Amino acid sequence: MSDRFILAGDRAPVPAEAPQEAPDPLRRARQRLWSRAGGSGRADHGARSVRAPRIAVLDGLRLLAALSVVLFHYLAGSGAIPWQQTAVELFPRLHRVAEFGWLGVVFFFMISGFVICMSGWGKSLQHFWQGRILRLFPLYWTAVVLSSAAARLGPHLPGEPRVTVGQMLTNLTMLHEPLGVPSVDNVYWTLWIELRFYLVFSLVVLLGTSHRRVTNFCWVWALGSVLAPASGIPLLDQLLVPRWAPFFIAGIAFYLVRRAGRIEGETLGILGLSWLLMQHRLPAIMEGEGHGINWKVCLTAITVMYLLMGLIALGKLDRIQWRWLPVAGAISYPLYLVHQSLGVRVIWRWNEQWGAWPTLLGVIASVVLIAWLLHRLAERPLTRLLRRLLTARTERSQQLTS
């Protein structure tokens, strides 16, 4: 799901090639004009040569989104709620808030649009996909194995089907959903949506990122997401993910605002269109996900997300640089991946012995700790290993073609 990346802006005062020299104002102005016009790419090259501070507030928002999904699954999720006594009786006020926790997935998608556009800007297609593989798969593979072991060896939930070895192995590809294989953990459905977003955005990366090309991509994707359901072409409907496309498009548009430093008319039009498509899709999303809650409240919450992303795009929240925020961003992805498969079992098995509040708080603290351990002990070494393998493969390919 929702995707973790190192987030850096693109506004730094000194070019990397000449750290001792003051920037040329005329050159920077020319670069901005080229970038906004979707020019030859020389301005983008200049932008890539500099490095700006991390957008730390996005890390905190990712953790907030992950925790909202955690509360939703622990207290208000559809299906078997992990309490032998209903969560409505145990946590009446918190339950009403947790009912809206699924909106954290919406925020993940919006942030993903922003981050993927930023991280893919100026990259080759090969480097773009290497980056996605390194960020998603090492931790995902760990989570699939851990969740499969918990399902086979841990407390068995009522009505839960047994996880087979073949199912686990197919889940490792992250393509199990189109192959018709059940997920080891239900939260993986968002990752298949993310992969489809990467696939369609690859077209922009292949052609070369510029303001004009990314803007055109947003318009075409928005229109395609409207036409796809009526086209009768399942492949088109699968690729363009009409239900969730408005959130990714909004995130991309907010990154265009970030690059320009202001909201321009065309970008504002893209944001307005994405919001209108979102409010149209929202009832179907709520119905499809089994969320029979207030549409107006959900619409208001998502509109607040748009406003927050607008503030981030305009740099209004750049001063927020708390030291714990990078850690929050680092644990958000593993927390999302394992909180349900591990936490729900503990709640179901021991909530009556421990009591409702001690169980809830203890499980949340435990899965946060497990997420941090996965980041430190699994994700980091596996990512380094996979990076070396990919780098060695790239070097061999270059030697063969040279």
C-alpha positions in Angstrom: 0.0 0.0 0.0 0.4 2.4 0.4 4.8 2.9 -0.7 7.7 4.3 1.3 10.4 6.4 -0.3 13.1 8.9 0.7 11.4 12.2 0.1 13.4 15.2 -0.9 12.2 18.4 -2.4 13.9 19.9 -5.5 14.8 23.4 -4.2 18.3 23.7 -2.8 20.4 26.8 -3.0 23.7 25.4 -4.3 24.3 23.1 -7.3 26.1 19.9 -6.5 28.7 20.4 -9.2 29.9 23.7 -7.7 29.3 23.8 -4.0 31.6 26.8 -3.5 29.9 29.1 -6.0 26.8 31.2 -5.6 23.9 30.2 -7.9 23.4 32.2 -11.1 20.0 33.9 -10.8 19.6 34.1 -14.5 20.4 30.5 -15.0 17.9 29.4 -12.3 15.2 31.6 -13.8 15.9 30.0 -17.2 15.7 26.6 -15.7 12.3 27.3 -14.1 10.9 28.6 -17.4 12.1 25.5 -19.3 10.6 23.3 -16.6 7.2 25.0 -16.6 7.0 24.9 -20.3 8.0 21.2 -20.5 11.1 22.1 -22.4 14.1 20.2 -23.6 15.0 18.7 -20.2 18.0 20.9 -19.5 16.2 22.6 -16.7 15.2 19.3 -15.3 18.9 18.2 -15.4 19.8 21.3 -13.5 17.1 20.5 -10.9 18.4 17.0 -10.5 21.9 18.3 -9.7 20.7 19.8 -6.4 19.4 18.4 -3.3 16.8 19.9 -0.9 15.7 19.0 2.6 13.5 16.0 3.2 9.7 16.7 3.2 9.5 15.3 6.7 5.9 16.1 7.3 4.9 13.4 4.7 6.6 10.8 6.9 4.4 11.7 9.8 1.3 11.7 7.6 2.1 8.3 6.4 2.4 6.9 9.9 -0.9 8.7 10.8 -2.6 7.0 7.7 -1.1 3.6 8.7 -2.4 4.0 12.3 -5.8 4.9 11.1 -6.0 1.7 9.1 -4.8 -0.2 12.1 -7.6 1.1 14.2 -10.1 0.4 11.5 -9.0 -3.3 11.3 -8.9 -3.7 15.0 -12.1 -2.0 15.9 -14.4 -1.5 12.9 -13.3 -3.7 10.0 -15.7 -5.6 7.9 -16.0 -9.3 8.5 -15.0 -10.9 11.7 -14.1 -8.1 14.2 -11.3 -9.5 16.5 -13.2 -9.2 19.7 -15.3 -11.9 21.3 -17.4 -9.1 22.6 -18.3 -6.5 20.0 -16.0 -3.5 19.7 -19.0 -1.2 19.8 -19.7 -2.2 23.4 -16.0 -2.2 24.4 -14.9 1.1 22.8 -18.1 3.0 21.8 -16.4 6.4 21.2 -13.2 5.1 19.6 -15.2 2.7 17.5 -17.1 5.7 15.9 -13.8 7.3 15.0 -12.2 4.0 13.8 -15.1 3.5 11.3 -13.4 6.2 9.2 -9.9 4.7 9.5 -10.1 3.1 6.0 -9.6 6.6 4.6 -5.9 6.2 5.5 -5.7 4.1 2.3 -7.0 7.0 0.3 -4.3 9.2 1.8 -1.7 6.6 1.0 -2.7 6.7 -2.7 -2.6 10.5 -2.8 0.9 10.6 -1.2 2.0 7.9 -3.5 1.1 10.0 -6.6 3.2 12.8 -5.2 6.2 10.7 -4.3 6.3 8.5 -7.4 6.2 11.6 -9.6 9.0 13.1 -7.6 11.1 10.0 -7.4 10.6 9.2 -11.1 11.4 12.7 -12.4 14.4 12.6 -14.7 14.9 8.8 -14.2 15.3 6.2 -16.9 12.7 3.5 -17.0 15.3 1.0 -15.7 16.3 3.1 -12.7 12.6 3.9 -12.0 11.6 0.3 -11.7 14.8 -0.6 -9.8 13.8 2.0 -7.3 10.3 0.6 -7.0 11.5 -3.0 -6.6 14.0 -2.0 -3.9 11.4 0.0 -2.0 8.5 -2.5 -2.1 9.7 -6.1 -2.4 12.3 -6.8 0.3 9.9 -5.9 3.1 6.9 -7.3 1.3 8.6 -10.7 0.9 9.4 -10.7 4.7 5.8 -9.8 5.5 4.4 -12.6 3.3 6.6 -15.2 5.0 5.9 -13.9 8.5 2.1 -13.7 7.9 2.0 -17.1 6.4 3.9 -18.6 9.4 1.5 -16.8 11.7 -1.5 -18.1 9.8 -0.2 -21.7 10.0 1.3 -21.8 13.4 -0.5 -19.1 15.4 -4.1 -18.8 16.8 -6.5 -19.8 14.0 -9.3 -17.3 13.4 -12.9 -18.6 13.1 -13.6 -19.3 9.4 -10.1 -18.5 8.3 -8.9 -20.7 5.4 -5.6 -22.5 5.7 -2.6 -20.8 4.0 -0.9 -23.2 1.6 2.7 -23.2 0.6 1.7 -22.6 -3.0 -0.4 -19.7 -2.0 2.5 -18.1 -0.1 4.9 -18.6 -3.0 2.5 -17.0 -5.5 1.9 -14.1 -3.1 5.6 -13.4 -3.2 5.2 -12.2 -6.8 2.7 -9.5 -5.8 0.7 -10.7 -8.8 -1.5 -13.2 -6.9 -4.7 -11.2 -7.3 -4.8 -11.2 -11.1 -3.8 -14.9 -11.0 -6.8 -15.6 -8.8 -4.9 -16.7 -5.8 -6.1 -15.4 -2.4 -4.0 -13.0 -0.4 -2.1 -14.3 2.6 -3.2 -11.0 4.2 -6.1 -9.0 3.0 -4.2 -5.7 3.2 -2.2 -6.7 0.1 -5.0 -5.6 -2.2 -3.6 -2.0 -2.2 -0.2 -3.2 -3.5 -1.8 -4.5 -6.7 -3.3 -1.1 -7.2 0.1 0.5 -6.6 1.7 -1.7 -9.2 -0.8 -0.7 -11.8 -0.2 2.9 -11.0 3.6 2.4 -11.5 2.8 0.6 -14.8 0.8 3.5 -16.3 3.2 6.1 -15.0 6.1 4.2 -16.7 4.8 5.6 -20.0 5.8 9.1 -18.8 9.1 7.9 -17.5 9.8 6.2 -20.8 9.1 9.3 -22.8 11.0 11.6 -20.4 9.4 13.6 -17.6 8.6 17.3 -18.1 5.9 19.5 -16.8 3.9 19.3 -20.1 4.2 15.5 -20.4 3.1 14.9 -16.8 0.2 17.4 -17.2 -1.0 15.7 -20.3 -0.7 12.3 -18.6 -3.0 13.5 -15.8 -5.6 14.8 -18.3 -5.5 11.6 -20.4 -5.6 9.3 -17.3 -8.5 11.2 -15.9 -10.5 10.9 -19.1 -9.5 7.3 -19.6 -10.6 6.4 -16.1 -14.1 7.8 -17.0 -14.3 5.9 -20.3 -12.7 2.6 -19.2 -15.7 1.2 -17.3 -18.0 1.8 -20.3 -15.5 0.4 -22.8 -16.2 -3.2 -22.2 -12.5 -3.9 -22.2 -11.4 -5.6 -19.0 -7.7 -4.9 -19.6 -8.3 -1.2 -19.9 -10.4 -1.1 -16.8 -7.6 -3.0 -14.9 -4.8 -0.7 -16.1 -6.5 2.6 -15.5 -8.0 1.7 -12.0 -11.0 4.1 -12.4 -12.1 3.9 -8.8 -8.8 5.0 -7.3 -7.2 7.0 -10.2 -8.4 10.5 -8.9 -6.3 10.1 -5.8 -3.1 9.3 -7.7 -3.8 12.1 -10.2 -4.3 14.6 -7.3 -0.9 13.5 -5.8 0.8 14.0 -9.1 -0.7 17.4 -9.6 0.4 18.5 -6.1 3.9 17.6 -7.0 3.7 19.8 -10.1 2.6 22.6 -7.7 5.7 21.8 -5.6 8.0 22.1 -8.6 6.5 25.3 -9.9 6.3 26.8 -6.4 2.8 28.0 -7.0 -0.6 26.8 -8.2 -1.0 27.4 -11.9 -4.3 27.5 -13.7 -3.9 24.2 -15.5 -2.8 22.4 -12.4 -5.7 23.8 -10.5 -7.9 22.4 -13.2 -6.5 19.0 -12.8 -7.0 19.1 -9.1 -10.5 20.3 -9.5 -11.3 17.5 -12.0 -9.7 14.9 -9.7 -11.8 16.2 -6.7 -15.0 16.0 -8.8 -14.3 12.5 -10.0 -13.4 11.5 -6.4 -16.7 12.6 -5.0 -18.5 10.7 -7.8 -16.5 7.5 -7.1 -16.8 7.8 -3.3 -20.2 6.1 -2.9 -19.0 3.1 -5.0 -15.8 2.9 -3.0 -17.7 2.9 0.3 -20.1 0.3 -0.9 -17.4 -1.8 -2.5 -15.3 -1.8 0.6 -18.3 -2.4 2.9 -18.2 0.9 4.6 -21.8 1.9 5.4 -20.9 5.2 7.0 -21.7 8.9 6.4 -20.8 10.0 2.8 -20.5 13.7 3.8 -18.1 13.0 6.6 -15.9 10.9 4.3 -16.0 13.6 1.6 -15.0 16.3 4.2 -12.1 14.2 5.4 -10.8 13.6 1.9 -11.2 17.3 1.1 -9.0 18.1 4.2 -6.4 15.7 2.7 -6.5 17.8 -0.5 -5.9 20.9 1.6 -3.0 19.3 3.6 -1.3 18.2 0.4 -1.8 21.7 -1.0 0.0 23.1 2.0 2.9 20.6 1.5 3.1 21.4 -2.2 3.4 25.1 -1.5 6.1 24.5 1.1 4.0 25.8 4.0 4.8 22.9 6.2 8.5 22.5 5.4 9.5 23.9 8.8 8.2 20.8 10.4 11.4 18.8 10.8 10.9 16.9 14.0 13.6 14.3 14.5 11.2 11.3 14.9 9.4 11.9 11.6 11.9 9.9 9.4 11.4 7.0 11.8 7.7 7.4 11.5 7.9 7.2 7.7 10.2 4.1 7.9 7.8 2.1 10.0 4.6 3.0 8.2 5.0 0.4 5.4 5.9 -2.6 7.7 3.2 -1.5 10.1 0.6 -1.6 7.3 1.8 -5.0 6.1 1.8 -7.0 9.3 -0.6 -5.3 11.7 -3.6 -7.4 10.6 -2.1 -10.8 10.3 -0.4 -10.6 13.6 -2.4 -8.2 15.7 -5.9 -9.6 15.0 -4.8 -13.1 16.1 -3.6 -11.8 19.5 -6.7 -9.8 20.1 -9.0 -12.7 19.2 -7.1 -15.1 21.4 -6.3 -13.1 24.5 -8.6 -10.1 24.8 -10.9 -11.7 27.4 -7.9 -12.7 29.7 -6.1 -9.4 29.4 -9.1 -7.0 29.2 -10.1 -4.8 26.3 -8.0 -1.6 26.8 -4.8 -3.4 27.8 -5.1 -5.8 24.8 -5.7 -2.9 22.3 -2.9 -0.7 23.6 -0.5 -3.6 24.0 -1.2 -5.0 20.5 -0.7 -1.6 18.9 2.5 -1.0 20.8 3.7 -4.5 19.8 3.0 -4.2 16.1 4.7 -0.8 16.0 7.8 -2.3 17.7 7.7 -5.3 15.2 7.4 -2.8 12.3 10.6 -1.0 13.5 12.4 -4.3 14.0 11.4 -5.4 10.5 12.7 -2.1 9.1 16.0 -2.4 10.9 16.7 -6.2 10.7 15.0 -7.3 7.5 14.3 -4.4 5.1 17.8 -2.7 5.4 20.0 -5.8 4.8 17.7 -7.3 2.2 17.5 -4.0 0.3 21.3 -3.7 0.3 21.6 -7.3 -1.0 19.0 -6.8 -3.7 20.7 -3.5 -4.7 24.0 -5.2 -5.2 22.4 -7.9 -7.3 20.6 -5.4 -9.5 23.7 -3.2 -9.8 25.8 -6.2 -10.8 23.2 -7.3 -13.4 23.1 -3.8 -14.8 26.9 -3.6 -15.1 27.1 -7.0 -16.9 24.4 -5.8 -19.3 26.3 -2.6 -20.0 29.5 -4.6 -20.6 27.8 -6.9 -23.1 26.3 -4.0 -25.1 29.5 -1.8 -25.1 
